[in-house]
């Protein structure tokens, strides 16, 4: 059984661990503990999925709770994927931010085919300024 909960005080160690076990660490600054700490501390929503106390999934969002919510991280332990955990994390994160907000997510190329499967719509007008 998977237990979902808001965990605003999630430890950076657990956050790092789920990034590694999910494969998301490849696209995050996983070796920069100062940056990881800021990512955890400045998130508006940290929603976790646990199996018998073990962290098996996380959703990390920034939101204004009025108009827009950016789902920055969706990570599920490789051993727990394909069980609906990611879909549930997305849904619960949207509820936590407010269903009246627009939920925005930038997919990694390898994960792009997953998101339509769980109900997200593709939007072609995303623009970014790359990191320096």
KAUR-V89070 format. One record per residue. RES is the residue in one letter. OMEGA is omega in whole degrees, -180 to 180 (none if undefined). NEAR is the number of other ideal C-beta (glycine too) atoms within 12 Angstrom. D_LAST is the distance of its C-alpha to the last C-alpha in whole Angstrom. Layout:
BEGIN
res omega near d_last
RES OMEGA NEAR D_LAST
RES OMEGA NEAR D_LAST
END
This chain:
BEGIN
res omega near d_last
X -180 11 42
X 177 26 39
X -180 20 38
X 177 30 36
X 171 24 35
X -180 24 32
X -178 25 31
X -180 18 29
X 177 14 29
X -179 33 28
X 177 20 27
X 178 25 24
X 179 16 26
X 177 28 28
X 179 38 24
X -177 29 23
X -179 24 26
X 175 43 26
X -180 37 23
X -175 22 24
X 179 25 27
X -174 36 26
X -179 22 24
X 179 34 21
X 179 23 19
X -177 17 18
X 178 20 15
X 180 27 15
X -170 21 14
X -180 25 17
X -179 13 18
X -174 15 16
X 178 18 19
X 179 12 17
X 177 19 15
X 179 30 17
X 178 18 20
X -180 16 18
X 179 29 17
X -175 32 21
X -177 19 22
X 177 18 20
X 175 33 22
X 180 28 24
X 170 38 26
X -178 39 26
X -177 42 29
X 171 41 30
X -179 41 33
X 174 25 35
X -177 20 38
X 177 11 41
X -179 13 38
X 177 18 36
X -179 36 32
X 179 32 32
X 179 45 29
X 169 46 27
X 180 46 25
X -175 43 23
X 168 36 22
X -177 27 21
X 171 31 24
X 180 17 25
X -179 18 29
X -172 12 30
X -173 14 28
X 176 20 25
X 177 31 24
X 177 27 21
X -173 38 22
X -180 32 18
X 168 42 20
X -175 43 24
X 177 43 25
X 177 37 28
X -179 31 30
X -179 20 31
X -177 16 34
X 180 26 35
X 180 23 33
X 177 14 35
X 180 19 37
X -177 22 36
X 179 35 34
X 179 39 30
X 180 27 32
X 177 28 34
X 178 43 31
X -178 39 29
X -179 24 33
X 177 31 33
X 179 40 29
X 176 32 30
X -179 23 33
X -180 30 32
X -176 33 30
X -178 20 32
X 177 16 33
X 177 15 33
X 174 24 29
X 179 20 27
X -176 35 26
X -179 27 23
X 173 34 21
X -176 21 18
X 168 27 20
X -178 21 19
X -179 11 21
X -178 13 23
X -174 26 24
X -178 14 25
X -179 13 28
X -168 23 29
X 175 25 28
X -180 15 31
X -178 17 33
X 170 25 33
X 177 17 33
X 179 25 29
X 177 14 29
X 178 16 27
X -172 15 25
X -174 6 24
X 174 7 22
X 180 12 19
X -178 8 16
X 167 8 12
X -177 6 9
X 176 5 6
X 175 6 4
X none 3 0
END
